Amino acid sequence: MLVLQNIPNTSLIIIDEVEASLHPRSQRRLIHFLLWLARTKEIQVLISTHSQPIIEEVPEEGRIFLSRTDSGVEVQYGVSPNYALNRMDLYDTPDFYLFCEDKRSVEITKELVRHGEIDIREVCVMDIGPENMVKAIGKLGEDERLPIPCLGVLDSDIDVSEVHQQHQVQFRWIDL
């Protein structure tokens, strides 16, 4: 770190696989240090990584995703961490979660999402159980207290004003 602090202003730092041999907490600290260094020394930092903690710490405007295609290299700017990780992995991780009370609600919600021309692969709709669970998880999602972006979807058999009053949740209505 001391060597990096002494580099001349307007330099370029290139680090391949920056996460090598670092604990996730140390990876995050390194990125915070590099961001600070870039601002104070007016340098550019170019890193390559497959690490989720690093991708999450880099600001959106600093994320550039490169992928090989049949016609060359595809360059995408400002990608989300989920998008980058999904493209590097065999398994998809949704960008957003909708939690419902039962299987019927899941199917109806999926149809509404499809009707809204949203790529259903980017949204995970799942049955988590009774109304009180959906309310609790929905409130945590609304308060951004979960590590994933999410909302609870309640059936029409509940009194919406009661939920709003108890949990101070703001409802978003979709006019189809």
SVG drawing of the C-alpha trace seen along z (x, -y; Angstrom):
<svg xmlns="http://www.w3.org/2000/svg" viewBox="-61 -14 68 38">
<polyline fill="none" stroke="black" stroke-width="0.4" points="0.0,0.0 2.9,-2.3 4.3,-1.8 0.9,-2.8 0.6,-5.9 3.9,-7.1 3.1,-6.8 3.0,-10.0 -0.3,-11.8 -2.2,-10.9 -0.6,-7.4 -2.3,-4.2 -2.5,-1.2 -3.4,2.2 -4.0,5.2 -5.1,8.6 -7.2,10.8 -7.0,8.2 -8.7,10.6 -6.0,13.3 -5.3,14.6 -7.4,11.9 -10.2,12.5 -13.5,10.8 -13.1,8.1 -9.6,7.4 -10.9,7.2 -13.4,4.6 -10.8,2.6 -8.5,2.7 -11.2,1.4 -11.9,-1.4 -8.2,-2.3 -7.9,-2.2 -11.0,-4.5 -9.5,-6.9 -6.2,-6.8 -7.8,-7.4 -9.5,-10.5 -6.6,-12.0 -3.9,-11.3 -6.1,-11.7 -5.0,-8.3 -6.8,-5.6 -7.1,-2.1 -7.9,0.9 -8.6,4.2 -9.9,7.6 -11.9,9.7 -14.4,12.5 -15.0,11.6 -18.5,10.6 -17.3,8.4 -15.1,6.4 -17.7,6.0 -20.2,4.8 -17.7,2.2 -16.9,0.6 -19.3,-2.2 -21.7,-1.5 -20.0,-4.0 -16.7,-2.2 -17.9,1.3 -17.1,2.4 -18.0,6.0 -16.1,7.6 -17.3,10.8 -16.2,12.8 -18.7,13.2 -18.4,14.8 -17.8,11.4 -15.2,10.2 -15.4,8.6 -18.6,7.1 -18.2,4.2 -21.0,3.2 -20.8,0.2 -22.4,-0.3 -23.6,3.3 -25.1,4.4 -23.2,6.9 -25.9,9.5 -25.7,9.1 -21.9,9.5 -21.9,12.4 -24.7,14.2 -22.8,13.8 -19.7,15.3 -21.6,18.2 -23.7,21.1 -26.5,20.1 -28.7,17.0 -29.4,14.8 -32.4,12.6 -32.2,8.8 -35.4,8.5 -37.6,10.7 -41.4,10.7 -42.7,12.7 -46.3,14.1 -48.6,15.9 -49.3,19.0 -48.8,20.8 -51.9,19.1 -50.5,15.7 -47.2,16.6 -48.8,17.5 -50.9,14.4 -47.8,12.2 -45.7,13.9 -48.4,13.1 -48.5,9.5 -44.7,9.3 -44.8,10.8 -47.6,8.4 -45.5,5.5 -42.8,6.6 -40.3,7.4 -37.9,10.2 -39.2,12.8 -35.6,14.3 -34.6,11.1 -37.4,11.4 -37.8,14.3 -41.4,14.7 -41.8,17.1 -44.3,18.5 -43.2,17.8 -46.3,18.6 -49.0,16.7 -50.0,13.1 -47.9,12.2 -44.7,13.5 -45.3,11.6 -46.0,8.4 -42.9,8.9 -40.6,9.6 -42.2,6.9 -41.6,4.4 -37.9,5.4 -37.6,5.1 -39.3,1.7 -36.8,0.5 -33.9,1.9 -32.9,4.1 -32.4,7.3 -29.4,8.0 -31.7,8.3 -34.1,5.9 -37.6,7.2 -41.3,6.5 -44.1,8.5 -47.2,9.2 -50.4,9.6 -53.6,11.3 -56.8,9.3 -58.3,10.9 -56.7,8.4 -57.5,4.9 -54.8,2.7 -55.4,-0.2 -54.7,2.0 -51.3,3.0 -50.5,-0.6 -51.4,-1.8 -49.6,1.1 -46.4,1.1 -46.4,-2.3 -45.8,-0.7 -46.3,-2.7 -48.1,-0.7 -47.3,-0.9 -50.1,-0.2 -49.6,1.0 -52.4,-0.1 -52.7,2.6"/>
</svg>
